[in-house]
Each structure stands twice: as C-alpha cells, then as structure tokens.
Amino acid sequence: MFTVDIDVGGTLTDGLFSDGNKMACVKVDTTPHDLTVCLFDCLTQGAGQLGFADVTAFLERVELIRWSTTITSNVLAELRGPRIGLLVSRGHEADLYGKERKSSVLGRLLNETDVRGLSESPDENEIMNAARALLESGVRRICLSLEDAHRDSKQERAIKRVIEQQYPDHFLGSVPVLAGSDIAEGADDRTRTYCALINAYTHGALAAALFKAEDELRAGSQYAGTFLVSHINGGVAGIAKTKAIDTIESGPILGIHGSAHLAKTYGLSDVIAMDIGGTTAKVSVIRGGEPLRRKPTDFFGIPMNVSLPDLRSIALGGGSVIKIAGEGSAASVQLGPESMGSFPGPACYGLGGDSATLTDAFVTAGLVNPDYFLGGTKQIDRELARQAIESAVARPLGLKIEDACKRVIDRAFGVVAGIIETARAELHVVFSTSTLFAYGGNGGLFGCGVAEKAGLQSVLLPALGPVFSAFGSSVSDISHLYERPLFGTNDDETAVARALGQLKAEGEQDLLGEGIRPDHLKYEIELEASAHGNAPVTIPCPEHLVTSPGELKAHLAAALGVTDRTIPLRIDLLRLRVKKEMPKPRAVELKGGSADCAHALLGTRAVFWGSTTRDARVYRWEALLPGNAIDGCAVLEGANTTYLVPEGWQMAIDRFGNGVASRQSQAREHIGETKGLSHERN
C-alpha cells in the first residue's frame, strides 16, 4: 500500500509517493483558481510514474493521503477574505484587548466601523441592534469575543444563540457567528480574538477547497483510504478536526519538522533550514535537533501570544520580479515582493509574462538548462529570458548581460543571507558550526551562495530537497490539540487529573471517528499557571505528575520560581496534544563507491556566476553515486531541480544519497564523515 504526501506551494505543487520500496517525486504547476486541479495533476503524474493506468487504479492501493495547502496563508497574506464584523466588550472597540491604543488588525482584517461594543450584561435588544448595524453596513460574518471569556464562555454562547435564532443557518439570510471560545481557550483575550478573526476570514476558501477535494477523491475516484490535512503544529488531522487557522503556514512548518527529523538522523545539533521556492524564501533555526520556538509570534504581521517554530519569511523566489530602484550611481537591484507565480510565470515560460524574474536571471546565466527544466517536462525559452534581463537590468544599469545576471543573483543570495544574520542577532545564537539545509525548488541553486555570504562552512543538499515540505509531511504524525479551562477548580486537587481523563477520552473518540485506531497514542501535556496574580505561564508537564496533586504543585511552583509553599498557585488551562504515530522513512545506508564521477558528466557550459573562468562542468544528479566528489564550479541537473557548486566548494554524495557541500579548504575532512538519508518505511 502507498502513502501520498502533497504540498501546494505558491508556484508549484509537490508530491511524494512511497510504498517503502518504490518512491516517486512529482512537481506540477499550482492552480490557484482551483487547488483540486493541481491535487489531481499531482496524483495523475505520480500514478503514471509508478506504473498505474489511471488515478482510480492507483488510489485503490493508497492507504493515506496527507495534504498541505497555502489557501489560508494566501487569503491572509493578500487580505482577500470576506467582510467581517466583531462584537467585543464595551471599551475595547479600538484596542481589541491589546496594549496599543489601536489594534493592528483594524484597517486590515476588518474596518474600524465594523466593531461594536456590548455592555457587561447585554439583553436581546442590545445584541440584535449591534448585529443588525453590522449586517446593514455590509458584514456577512460576525465574530464575538468578550473580555475574560476564557474563564466562563456561557455569555458568549448565549449571545451567539440569540443571533443564530434570528438568522438560522437553513435560511438564505443566515449569518455565520464565531465565538472566540470556539477557537481558542487561552487566557490572552487579544490572541483569542485574533484567532477567531483569522479563522472567520480564511474559513470559506479552505472549506470550499477541502470539501471539494474530498468529494472528488471519494465520489469521483472511489478513494476509500484516509485523507488528512497538515496543521501548523507539524502534525496532520482529519477535515472534521481542522480549523482554518490550523493550516496557516503549515507547509513551511512541515519543512522545519522535516529538517529536524533529518538533523536527528545525521546527529546534527545545530542547523539552519532554508526553504527557497518560486514565491518565498524562508529561514528557521534548529538547536539540539529541535526547531527553535518563539512566543509571542505573528501571522503575517498579526501578533499572537502562541508558541511556534521561529520562521522568517520574505517574498523572494524564482518568480520574484526584478526592478531597479534609484538612478545613476545610486541605482540598485530589487527583487519582489511581486511574483509572476506559475502563470503567466517568468518571461522564459513564454506564457505572456513580460517582467524579468530571478528565474530568468538563472536561465540567462547558464545555471538552469532551458532544455531540461523540471526534467524537460516544461519547455522554457532562454532568448526570452535574456531579452527580459537586458531590458529590465542590463540596459538601465549600463551593464553587460553577464554582469547584469551576476548583480541580480548576488542580490538574491545576499538578501537571504541577511535573513540569517537577522536571526543570529535577534535570537542571540552563534551559527559558526551550523549546517545549512538548502531545500525547496530553488534551494539547490541558493545553498552554497547563501552559505558563503553568511559565513557558513557546510551545506546539506537533500535528494528530496525539491519536495522537502512533502517529505516533512511524510514524517508527520496525526496530532489533535485539546484545551480545557480550569478556572474555579484550583482548590480541587483532582480536577486536573479528571480534566485530563476527559480530554484523552475525547481524543480517542475523534480518532475512531476518522477511522484510525486509537492505540499506541502519545500525549504532550501543558498547563497554563500563575502565581502572585501574574500573567499565566505555559509549563510542560509529564503525565504522571498530573495524577499526583502534591508532586504537580511542586513542579508548577519550581517552574514559576515560587519557594513559599503558602503562596497559592492558579491553574488556568490544561492543554493536551494527542499524537498517533504514522509510518515514517528511515535511514538506509547505500553501497558506496569511488570519488570519480566521470560517469555522470554531461559536458561543460558557460555560466555567469560561480566561476572565474565562466565555465562549469555539468552533471546528471540522478547518476551520482555515494562517494562521488565534485569540485566547483559545477552544475548538477536533476529531474526536479538544479544544484550549484561554485568555485571554492566541493560536494560529495554521502552514503545515503544526499549532497554534502563544504568550502574546498575543509572539504576533504568532511567527505565520508557525514551520514545521510535514503527512505524506507518502518
């Protein structure tokens, strides 16, 4: 039986198909008008590579599909969600429970005029007057978030019920109403409010896509296996357990968890994970084999008091539009934030794109072979790329075409190196011994160039780099998150244990409802607790302490720095993550060979970056064997991406099929020392 992992990116959609023996990697154009189209394009190509006659025949042999999508991220980033109204406690119409006088979401997710304040005990007339005022102004979705509703959500539920009785969901004039306590139960009022707003803002687009995808899989192709959606926590869950906010940036975060999995396999403690696609560049940091987390964090500039992997993203990728800023000697190259996406795409696609992009610079510079782009499945035109670079860069700056390409590529690598430097400064970490993991559709081209500018000495180029977020999906487990407020229970020493038992039972029922056996489950427990009236602190807690009240209090007191046993501790919230382990790839050592790689040599090609002689040897990536070593400058052409080894660098294929690149002065001591990955199911 096969597992399928599909990650929808801004430009390309990646697929990873495996049964433990066979594996297929697929890249197709993302179809933003209807993401089910690229989903089935991906399935069709994967089925064909694996020898199946059609998708239906293939799906008979598939037990699990995991899908990650950019739908919610795109809606939030591009601010193209529906018009939303918000009901809050009176006095918080502008600050939305934050410290700033005016909330940062006003004028972005909702208009200032679309917020209404309610009194402490509103009657039905007050509630309906506020709701009608919002609806008459053009609002079609209402969020409701009251101050301190995490302590008792009864009033939110009552107000929601009043509105829904007037606008029942079986009538055309129904009004979706979402309460903050429906989405999050933490103690931070602002975060709970923002979670509700983001969920309401992105829900419609996600729901339409997910339900259509599942309908077409079940009814159209008779798929009977499990269909799961990737979540921002690095896990996956069924559609019924998926909220829109769960999926924001889930694809990039899968890449981070894939990097952590790879780092542990290699025994690497410190890693910088770099994901370069067609639309965005992302950088994250792994310490001690685990993603470095940040709290508070933000979703596209919206502050949230939640803990997530530290992910830094900018709008820079292969499709980024090149512009010239300034004039004369002050003129400089800028990339993005506009992107040509997959359609019409870069000028070299020949689909009507008339703006020069980074991909056009790579093609013109000889780093990307126009006759073997995506393994030759997509024809591109080098002359169109050259014309675009000449018009947009060379002529305005008075440069030769080769110098214009170098200027653009230098700028791209420098910008990403700048993200790494910013992370170093803000996180107060040292990167001198860190390995750069370079992945994504353009990661192989960026890896060594960015490392050189960032002062890094080694780069790992994964064989599955072009579909690395799909790889991250393939090592993800089913994960459900549950929260239970505990206000008013602090004098009851058994309340936490009872709440934990209830949540564990709920988790088992949810898994059964998804058709998954609830055995061999793992639990991660956190408590939000405080003392001295301070803000709650999130404290991880082993399960055995929850059932031992005395030990639990001692654990919480130590975490809060409380030494006086007479000071009362307040437990506000129990948070439980229920995880069900899924099949994962594991390391398998391949048979090694000599350093000689003449068998993979295709010839030489002129290049405008990475070589002082402007010549590079060209190799077929798939023909390289463990032990093969290549001195730069070299271009390695693969079916799904291209890898660049500049002068001053050497790359060796490790015992597990991945590329390990080092600065040439150190390359000899690294070759053969680094373990690697292949893939086989447990």
FILO-108371 format. One record per residue: x, y, z of N, C-alpha, C in turn. Coordinates in steps of 0.1 Angstrom, whole numbers, plus 5000, padded with zeros to 4 digits. Layout:
N
XYZXYZXYZ
...
//
This chain:
682
500849885000500050005000500950135000
500450234994501150364992500650465002
501650555005501250685012501550795002
500750905002500951014993501051145002
502051224999502151355006502251464996
501351554996501251664986501251794993
502151884988502352014994502052114983
501052204985500752304975501452434978
502352474969503152594971502552704963
503152824964502652944957502852934942
503852854938504152844923504052704919
504552604926504552464922503952384933
503352274930502752174939503652054939
504052004950505051894952504351764957
504751654952504151524956505251424959
505051344970506051244973505151114975
505451004968504750884967505650774971
505250684981506050574985505250464991
505850344988505250224994506350155003
507450225005508550165012509650105003
509250064991510250014982510350114970
509250144964509250244953509050384958
509550484951509350624955509250704943
508350794942508250894931508051034936
508751124930508651264933508051344921
507151434924506451504913506351644916
506451734906506251874907505351914895
504251984899503352034889503052184892
502452254882502152394884500952404894
501052494904499952524913498852594905
497552554907496452614900495652694910
495952824913495352894924493852914922
493352914910491852924908491152804914
491752694914491152564919492252474923
492552454936493652374940493352224939
492152184937491952044934492452004920
492652104911493252074898494652024900
495452104907496852064909496951944918
496051924927496051794935495951674926
494951684917494751564908495851554897
496451674893497551674884498751594890
498951624903500051564910499751404912
498551374915498151234916498351154903
497951224892498051164879499451134875
500351234877501751214874502451104883
502051104896502651004905502150864901
500950854898500350724894501050674881
501350764872501950724859503450684862
504150754870505550714873505650584880
504550544887504650414895503950304886
503550334874503150234865501650204866
500850284871499350264872498750324860
497650264855496950304843496250444845
495750464857495050594860494950614875
494450734878494450774892493550674900
492350644895491450554902492150424906
492850364896493550234899494650254909
495350374909496350394919495750414933
494650494934494050514947493550394954
493250284946492950164952494050104961
495250144958496450104965496950204975
496250314977496750414986495950405000
496750405011496050395024496050535031
496850625026496850755033497350865024
496550975024496951095017497051215027
498151275027498351395036498551515027
497751625029497751735020497951865028
498951945024499152075029498952175019
498352285023497852385013498152525017
498352615008498652755011497352845011
496252785010494952855008494852965019
494852925031494653025042495753125043
497053085041498153175041497953285030
497553235018497453335007496253435010
495153385015494053475018494453575028
495153535039495653625049496653725044
497653665037498753755032498253855022
497253815013496753905003495553985007
495053965019493954035025492754035016
492353915012491253905003490153815008
489953825022488853745028487553825028
486553775034485253845034485153955044
484154035043484054145053483454085066
484154115077483854065090483454175099
482454145108482154225119482554165132
482754245142483254195155482454265167
482054175176481454225188482354195200
482654305207483654295219483054355231
483654345242483254415254483454565253
482454645257482554785255483854845262
484354935254485654995258486854945252
486654835244487754765237487554765222
486754855217486454855203487754895195
488654975200489855015193491054925196
491254895209492454825213492354665211
491154615211490854475210491654395220
491654455232492354395244493854395244
494454465234495854475234496354605241
497654615242498254735249498254855241
498354845227498354955219496955025218
496855145216495555215216494755175204
495355145193494555095182495154965177
494354865176494854735172495354735157
496354645155497054645142496154575132
495054505136494254435126493154535120
492954645127491954735122492454805109
491654805099492054855086492754755078
492854625084493454515076492454405075
492254335086491254225085489754275087
489654385093488254445094488354595095
487254665092487154805092486954855107
487354965110487155025123485655035126
484855065116483455085117482654955119
483354845117482754715118482954645131
483354725142483454675155482454735164
481754655172480654715181480954655195
480754755205480954715219479654675225
479654575234478554535241478754565256
477654595263477754615278478054485285
478254495298478654375306477554275306
476254315306475154215306474154255295
474454235282473554285272472254205271
471154275269469954205266469754175252
468654115248468454065234468454185225
467754295229467654415220469054475217
469854485227471254535225472054445216
471954315218472654225209472254235195
470854235192470354245179470554375172
470554485180470854615174472254625169
473154565177474554565172474754475160
474154355160474254265149473654325136
472454395137471854455125472654565120
473254645129474054755124475254705116
475854595120476954535113476454485099
475354415099474854355087474454455077
473754565082473354675073474554745067
475654735073476854805068477554725057
477154595056477754505046478454385051
478554365064479154255070478354125068
479054015065478353885063478853775072
479753805080480253715091480453795103
480153735115480253805127481153725137
482153785143482953725153482553795167
482653715177482253755190483353715200
483953815207485053785217484953885228
484553825240484353915252485553905261
485654005269486754005279486653895289
487753825292487753725302486853605299
486453585286485553475282486253345285
487553335286488253215289487853155302
487453245311487053205325485653135325
484853185316483453135315482853175302
482653085293482253115279480653115278
479953105289478553095288477853225282
478453345285477853465279478053465264
479253425260479553425245478553325238
478353215244477453115238476053165238
475653235248474253295249474053395238
475053485236474953595226474953525212
475753435210475753365197474453295194
473853235204472553175203471453275199
471453395205470453495201470553535187
471753555182471953595168471553475158
471953355162471653245153470153215153
469453245163467953225163467253325153
467853445152467253535143467653515128
468853445127469353425113469753275112
468753185113469053035113469852995100
470652895102471552855091470852785079
469552755081468852685070468052795061
468252925064467753025056468853095048
468453155036469353225028470053335035
469353405044469853515052470653475064
471153355065471853305077473153385078
473553405091474853475094475753385102
476853345096477853265104478353355116
478253295128478753365140479853275147
480953335149482053255155482553325168
482553245179482953305192484453275194
485153365201486553345204486753215211
485853175220486053055228485752935220
485252945207485152835198486452795193
487352885192488652865185489852845195
489852925205490952925215490452945229
491052885239490652895253491752945262
492753005256493853055264493453185271
494253235280493953345289494153475282
494853485271495053615265493953655256
493253755260492053805252492353845238
493453915236493753965223494053845213
494853755218495153635209493953555206
493053535216491753465213490953545203
490853675204490153755194490753745180
492053755179492653745166492553615160
492553505168492353375163491053355157
489953415164488653405158488553485145
489153605145489053685133489753615121
490953565123491753495113490953375108
490353305117489653185113488453215104
487653315109486553355101486953415087
488053485087488553545075488953445064
489553335069490053235059489253105058
488253095066487452965066486852935053
486153025047485352995035486152935024
487352995021488152945010488752805013
489152785025489652655029488552545028
487452575034486352485035485952435021
485752535012485352504998486352414991
487652434993488652354987488752214993
488752205006488852075013487651985010
486452045011485251965008485251914993
485652004984485651964970486651864968
487851874974488951774972488451644977
487851634989487451514995486351454986
485351534982484251484973484851424961
485751484954486251434942487151304944
487851304955488551184959487651064961
486651094970485750984974484750944963
483951044958482951004948483550994934
484451084930484951084917485950974914
486750944924487850844922487750724931
486650714939486450594947487550574957
488150684962489250664972488650624986
489050524992488550475004489450485016
490650545014491650555024491450675033
492450705041492450825050492950945043
492251055045492651185039492851285051
494051335052494451415064495051555059
494851655067495251785063496451825073
497451895068498551935076498252055084
498752055097498552165106499752235109
499652355115500752435118501552385130
501052285137501752225148502752115143
502852095130503751995124503051855123
501851845127501051715126500051725115
499251625114498151615105496851575112
495751605106494451565112493351565101
492251505105491151495095490451625093
489651635083488951765080488051805091
487451705098486551745109487251805121
488551775122489351835133490251945128
489952005117490752105111490052245111
490652345118490152475117491052555107
490552655101491252725091492652775096
492552835109493852885114494852775117
494452655118495352545120496352525108
495852565096496652535084497552655079
497452765085498252885081499752855082
500552865071501952835071502252695075
501352605073501652465077502652395068
502652435055503652375045505052415049
505452545051506752575055507152515069
506152505078506552445091506752295090
506152225080506452085077507852075073
508352175065509752175061510652185073
510352265083511152275095511152145103
510052075104509951945111510751845103
510651855090511451765081512951785084
513351905085514751935088515151885102
514251895112514651845125514751695124
513851625117513951485115515351445109
515651515098516951495091518151515100
518051625108519151665117519351555127
518351495133518451385143519051265136
518651235124519251125117520751135115
521151265112522551295109523351315122
522651325133523351355146523851495146
523151585139523551725139522651805149
523351885157522651965167522152095162
523052165155522752305150522552315135
521452355131521052355117520352485114
520652545102519852655097519052595085
517752595086516852535075516452655066
516752635053516452745043515652685032
514452735030513452695020513352805010
513752774997513652874986512752814976
511552874974510652824963510552924952
509352924946509153014935508653144939
508053154951507453274956508053334968
508553254978509053304990510353224994
511153295003512253235009512053235024
512353125031512053105045513353055052
513553105064514753055072514253025086
514652915091514352875105515652815111
515652805125516752765132516452635140
517352535140517252415148518352415158
518052395170519052385181518752255189
519852175191519652055198518751955191
518751965178517851875170516351915170
516052025176514652065177514452205171
513352235165513152375160513152475171
513852585170513752695179512452765179
511752775190510452835190510452975195
509353045192509253185195507853215201
507853285212506553325218506753465224
506053565221504953565211505453555196
504553525187504953515173503953605165
503853585152502853665144502553585132
501353605127500853555114500753675104
501753685096501753795086501553925092
502353955103502354075110501254095120
500453995122499353995133499953935145
500154005156500853945168499953845175
500553735179499853625186500653575197
500053555209500753505220500653355221
501253295210501353145209502753115206
503152985208504452935206504552855193
505352905184505552835171507052835167
507452745158508852745154509152885148
510352935151510853065146510953055130
510053115123510053105108510153245103
511153275095511353405089511153395074
510253475069509853465055509853595048
510353595036510253715027509753675014
509253775006508753744993509853744983
510653634982511753624973511753474968
511753454955511753324950512053334935
511953224928512253214914511353314906
510153334910509253414903509253564906
510153604916510253744920510653834909
509853944908510054044897511354124901
512154154890513354234892513054374889
513454464897513254614895514454684898
514654804892515754894895515255004903
515855024915515455134924516555244923
516155374922517155474922517655504908
518555604907519055634894520555654895
521255644883522655674882523455584892
524455644899525355564907524555504919
523455564922522655514934521655404930
521655364917520655264913521055124919
520055054922520254914928519254824924
519554694924518654584920517754554932
516454544929515454494939514754374934
514354284943513654164939512354154947
511254144940509954134946509554264953
508454264961507754144966506854084955
506654154944505754094934506353974928
505453874925505953754919505053714907
505653654897504853614885504253484887
504553414898503853284901504053184890
503153094889503252984878502553024865
501653124866501053174854500853324855
501253414846502053374834503453324837
503953344849505353304852506353394847
507653354848508753424843508653444828
509453544823509453574808509753444800
510753364806511253254798510153144797
509053144804507953054802507253074789
507353194784506653214771505153214772
504653254783503153254785502653394787
503353494783502853624783503453704794
504253644803504953724814505953814808
505853944810506754044804507654104814
507654054827508554114837509754014839
510954074840512153984843512053934857
512453814859512353744872513753684876
513853634888515053574892515353444884
514253374880514453254872515053294858
514553404853515153454840516653484841
517053534853518453554855519253424856
518753324863519353194864519553134850
518453144842518453084828519553154820
519453294820520453364812521853344816
522053324829523453304835523953164832
523153074826523552944823523452844834
522852884845522752794857521552704856
520552734848519452654846519352624831
519252494828519252444814517852454808
517552544799516152554793515652434787
516552344783516052214777515852104787
516152134799515952024810515352084822
514452184820513852244832512752154837
512752114850511852014855511951884847
513251844845513451724837513051724823
512851844817512451854803510951854801
510151854812508751844811508151984808
508952084811508452224809509452304800
509052334788509952404779510052554782
511252604783511452744785512352804775
512352934773513052994762514153084768
515453054765516553134770516553274764
516153284751516253414745515253504751
514053454754513053544761513653584775
514353494782514953534795515953644793
516853624783517953714780517353854777
516353854768515753984765515154054777
514553984786513954044798515054094807
516154024809517154074817517854194811
518054194798518654304792517854434793
516554414791515654534792515454584806
515354494816515054534829516254574838
517454514834518554524843519754584835
520254514825521454554818521454694813
520354724805520254854799520154964809
519254954819519155064828520355094837
521154984839522354994847523655014839
523455004826524655024817525554904818
525154784820525954664822525854574811
526954494809526854374800525854274806
525354194797524254104802524754004813
526053964811526653874821526753944835
527154064834527354144847525954174853
524954194845523654214850523154094857
523353974851522953844858523653834872
524953864872525753844884525153944895
524854064891524254164900522954114906
522154054898520854004903521053884912
521853794908522053674916522753704930
523753794929524453844941523353904951
522553984945521454044954520553944960
520153844953519253744958519953664969
521153624967521853544978522153634990
522453754987522753854998521553875007
520353895001519153915008518853795018
518953675013518653565021519753545032
520953575029522053575039521753675050
521053785046520653895055519653845065
518753755061517753695070518453615081
519453535076520253455086520953545096
521553655091522253745100521253815110
520053845106519053905114518653805125
518453675121518053575131519153555141
520453555137521553545146521553655156
521253785152521353895161520153895170
518953865165517753865174517653745183
518153635179518053515187519253495196
520353575194521553575202522153435202
522253375189522953245188524153265179
525053165179526253155171526053055160
526253085148526052995137527352945131
528452965137529752925131529852775128
529152695136529252555135527952495129
527052575125525752535119525952485105
525152385102525052335088523752395082
523952445069522852495062522152385054
520852365057520052275049519352355039
519652335026519052415015518152325007
516852365007515852285000514752374994
513752314989512752394981513152384966
512352434957512552424943513852494939
514252604946515452674942516552664953
516352584963517352564974518652524969
518752434959519952384954520752484947
520152584941520852694934521352794945
520652814955520952914966521952864976
522052734979522752684991524152734993
525052704984526452744986526652894985
525852964976526053104975525553184988
524453134994524053205006524953165017
525453045018526353005029527653085028
528153105016529353185015529153325020
528053395017527753525021527453535036
526953425042526553415056527753365065
528853335059529953285067529853145072
529053055065528852925069529752835061
530152715067531152635061530652505054
529452465057528852345052527452355048
527052285037525652285032525252145030
524052105034523451985030522352005019
522551935008521551944997520851814996
519651805003518951675003518451624989
518551494987518051444974516551474973
515851484984514351514983514151664985
515251744984515051884986513951954978
513851914965512751984957511351954962
511151854970509851824975509951814991
510651904997511051885011509851905020
508951995017507852005026506951885025
506851825014506151695012506851585020
508251595021508951495029508651525044
508551655048508251685061506851635065
505951635055504651575057504751425059
505651355052505751215053506351165066
506951255074507451215087506551275098
505351325095504451385105503551285110
503151305122502151215129500751285130
499751205132498451265135498551335148
498051455148498151535161496851615163
496251595174495051675178495351755190
494851875191495051965202493751995209
493751975223492652005231492952095242
492052185246492252275257491052275266
491252285279490152285289490452385300
489652495301489852595312489652525325
490452575335490352515348490052615359
489452735355489152835365488152785375
488352815387487452775398487652635403
488752575398488952435403490252425411
490952535413492252535419492252475434
491152475440491152415454490852265453
490552215441490252075439491552005434
492251935442493551875437493351775427
492151715425491951615415491351665402
491151795401490451855389491251835377
492551865378493451855366493451705361
493551615370493551475365492251435359
491151485364489851455358489751515344
490151645343490151705330490951635320
492151585324493051515315492351385310
491751315319491051195315489951215305
489151325307488151365298488651395284
489751475284490351515271490951395264
491551305271492151185265491051095259
489951085266488751005260488251075248
488151215248487651285236488651265224
489951265227490851235216490751095210
490550995218490350865213489050855204
487950915209486750915201486950985187
487651095188487951175175488751085165
489751015170490450925161489650815156
488750755164487850655159486950715148
486550835150485650905140486350925127
487650935127488450945115488850815109
488450705115488750575110490150525114
490650585125492050555129492050485143
492750375145492750305157493450385168
492750415179493450495190494350415199
495250345193496250275201497650335200
498550305209499950355209499950505208
499050575215499050715215500150775224
500550895220501450975228500851105232
501151145244500451265250501551375254
501251495250502051605254501151695262
501551725275500651805284501351935287
500552045287500952175291499952235301
500352305311499452375319499752525319
498752615318498952755320498752785334
499752835341499652855355500252985359
499953045371500453165375500553175390
501253275395501253305410501453455411
501153505423501253645426500353735417
499353675410498553755402499153785388
500353725385501053755373500353685361
500753725349500153655337500553505337
499653425331499953285331501153245323
501853145327503053085320502752945316
503152915303502952785298504052685303
503652575310504552485317504352345312
505252285305505152145301505152055314
504351945313504151865325504051715321
504951635327504851495325503451435330
502951335324501651285327501551235341
502651165346502551105359502351215370
502751335368502651435378501151485379
500451475368499051525368498151445377
498551325379497751235388498251235402
499351315404499851325418499851475422
498751525428498551665431499751725438
500251665448501351725456502551745447
502951645439504051655430503851755419
502551765415502251865404502452005410
501952035422502152165427503652205429
504452105433505852125434506452155421
506052085411506552105397506252245392
504952285394504552425390505252535398
505352515410506052615419507452635414
508152525411509552535407509652605393
508652575384508652645371508352795373
507552825382507152965384508153045394
509152975399510053035408509453065422
508452995426507853015439508452925449
509052975460509652895470508752885483
507852985485506952985496505752905494
505652785500504552695498503152755501
503152865509501852915513501253005502
502053045492501553125481500753045472
499453085470498552995461499053005446
498952895440499152885425497852875418
497752945407496452935399496752865386
495952755384496052685371494852725362
495152795351494052845343493652755332
494552675326494252595314495052465313
494452365309495052235306495052225290
496252195285496352175270496952045268
496351965259496751825256496851815241
498051755237498251715223498251565223
497351515215497251365213497951335200
498951245200499651215188499551065185
499351035173499350895168500450885158
501350795161502550785152502150715139
502650765128502450715114503750665108
503650585098504850525091505750645087
507050625089508050725085509150665077
509850745069511050705063512150685073
513050595071514150575080515450565072
516550595079517850595072518250455068
518750445055519250315050520550355043
521650285047522950315041523050245027
523450325018523650275004525150235002
525350154992526650104989527550214983
528650244989529550354985530450314973
531050414967531950394956533150484957
533750514945534950594945534550744943
535550834944535250974943535051014928
535450924919535350954905533850964900
533551074894532151094889532051114874
533051074867533151094852531851034845
531350924851530150854845528950944845
528951054854527751144854527951274847
529151284841529451414834528751424821
528051534819527351564806528151654797
529051734802529851824794530151954802
530352054794530652184801529652294795
529552404803528652514798529152644804
528952744796529352884801528352924811
528852984822528053034833528553174836
527653264842527953394845528053424860
527953314868528053324883528753194888
529653214898530253104905531553054898
532053114887533253064881533953184875
535253194879536053304874536453284859
536453154855536653124840535353134832
534253144839532953144833532653004826
533152904831532952764826532552684838
531552584836531152494846531052354840
531452254847531152124843529652094847
528952014839527551984841527451834843
526751794854526551654857525051624858
524751494856523351444859523251404874
522451474881522251454896521951304899
520951244891520551114894521551004892
522651044884523650944881524750944891
524751034900525851044910525650934921
526750874926526650764935527350804948
527050744959527650774972529250754970
529950854976531350864974531850954963
531050974953531451074942531651204948
532751274943533151404948533251494936
532751624937532751714926533351844931
534351894924534852034926534152134919
533952254925533252364918534252424908
533752484897532352514895531652404888
530452364893529752254887528252284888
527552244878526052244878525552104877
524652064887524151934888522651944884
522351884872520951894867520151764872
519051794879518151684883516851694876
516051594878514751594872513751694878
514051734890513151824897513751964901
515051974900515752094904517152094899
517852204902519252214898520152254910
521252194911522152224922523452294917
523952394924525052474920526252454930
527352414926528552404934529552504928
529752624934530652734929532052694931
532952774925534352764927534652784942
535652714947535952724962535152624970
534252554964533452454971533652314965
533452214973533452074968532252004974
531551924966530451854971530651704969
530251624979530351474979528951424981
528651314974527451244977527651144989
526851164999527151085011526550945010
526650865020526250725019524750705018
524050815019522550805018521950885007
522850924997522350984985522151134986
522551204996522351344997523751414994
523651534990524951614987525451684999
526651675002527351745014528351845008
528151975008529052065002529752135013
531052155011531952225020532852315013
533352425020534352505014535552425011
536252445000537152344995538352325004
538752425012539852405022539452305032
538152285035537752195045537052065040
536952065027536051965021536651825024
537951805023538551675024538251615038
538251695048538051635061536551605064
535651665056534251635058533751525049
534351495038533851395029533851265035
532851185035532751055041532451055056
532551165062532251175077530751195080
530051245070528651285073527751165069
526851135078525851025075524851095066
523951005060522951065051521650985052
520751015043519450955043519150895029
518450785031517650735020516250715026
515350645020514050645026513350505024
512850455036512250325036511250335047
510150275046509150285057509450185068
509150225080509350145092508450015090
//
